Amino acid sequence: MVAEGNMDLAAPSPLPLDGSVVKMKGLPFKASSEDVLKFYGSFGVKSHNIYLKRHPDGRPSGEAFVVFESPDEAQRACQKDRETFGEKFGDRYVRVYPTLESDVADMQQVVHQQNMVQQVSSAWRRGENIA
């Protein structure tokens, strides 16, 4: 939190509910957005459309939501379910699911978490006091 109250705490932009979002589970805790980009190498995923979920204390949860350009792309991405995640993580595979209505609250929480991290990081870079 910024001591002076300069941080914009606008509501997070919602993730689309049109079937273009997939949920990933079983991610290595050290996985980054760049690792997810590599996993979906042939897809048109942008790093700002990868939302890595964290526990309330900030530790990675091993889950993520990924926004694709269309519901068809997301459906194609689900075919990567149980594929090995990446060479540096060994034989570990991840689960990839279409999102369900029951995932909406989780999705919005992840967007909010990521927006807060970005805002605090930006404030820190600008030299603002963070309490």
N, C-alpha and C positions, 0 to 999 in steps of 0.2 A: 504494500500500500504506500502511496506517495504521501509524505507528511503534509505537503501544501494542498493536496487534493486536486492536483493538476491532471491526473490520469482520467482519460475518457472511459467510463464504464458502460458504454452503450451495450445494448443487448447483442449477443453473438448472432451472426448471420446463420440462419437455419440451414441444415443440410437438405438437399432435395429429397422429396418423398415419392419420386417417380420411378423407383427401381434402379436408379443409377449408382447406388451406394452398396458396397459389400462390407461385411464384417469379417475381420481376420482374427483368429484365435491361435494360441500356441506360439506366438512370436517370441524369439529369444529376448530376454530382458535388455540386452545390449543392442538390439536392433534399432536402426535409425530410419528416418524417412528415406535416406539415400538407399538403404538396403531394400526397402519396400519398392522403390523405383526400379532397382535392378531386377527384383522378382517379377515385376510386371513390365519388363523391358520392351516388349513389342506393342504395349498398349499406350494410349495417349494420356497417361497419368501425369499430372503436375505435382510438384512437391507440396504446394500450398493446399492440395486436395487430399493430403494424407494426415489423418488425425490419430496420433498415438495416444491411447488411453493410459491414464496414470491413476494410482490409488490416491486417496486424500492426502497422504503424507508425501506425495511426489514420486514415489517409486513406480517404475513401469509395471503395467498389469499384464503385458503379453497380448494385448488386444489392440485392434486399430479399426478405424472406419476409413474406407478409401472411396472417393467420388470419381466416377468415370464419366466420359463425355455423353454416354447414352445408356439406357437400360440394356440394350443389346450388348454393349461392351461389358457391362457389369455381369451379365449372364455368361458371357464368354470367359470372363475372369474367374467365375466360380468353377470352371473346369480345371483350374489349378489347385483345387482342393486336394490336400494330402501330398502336394509336391514338396520336394526338398527346398528349404528356404534359401540357402546360399552356401557356397563352399566354406566360408569362414566359420559357419555354424555346424559343420559336420552333416550327419544324416538326419538332422531335425526337419520334420515336416510341419507345415502349418495347415490350419483349416480355413477355408474360405466359404462363406455363406452369403446368400442374398439377405438383405436386412428385412426384418419383419416389423409390423406395427409395434410390437412389444420392445423393439430396440430404439424407438424414437427418443425417449427420455435419456437413455444412455448416450445417444448420438449428440443430443444438445448439450449434455454435460461435458462431453469431450471437446466440443467446439468452444464452449465457455472456458475450459481449462487452458486450451491452446491459445485462445485470445488473451487471457490473463498473463500467461507466460510471455507472450509477445509484447504486451503493453509494459510489463515490468522490465523486460529486457531493453525496450526502447527508452524507457525513462532512465535506466541505468546508464545507457550509452550517452544520453543527453546530460548526464551528471546530476539528475534530480535526486533529492533525498528519498530514500525508500525506507519506510519504518516497518 
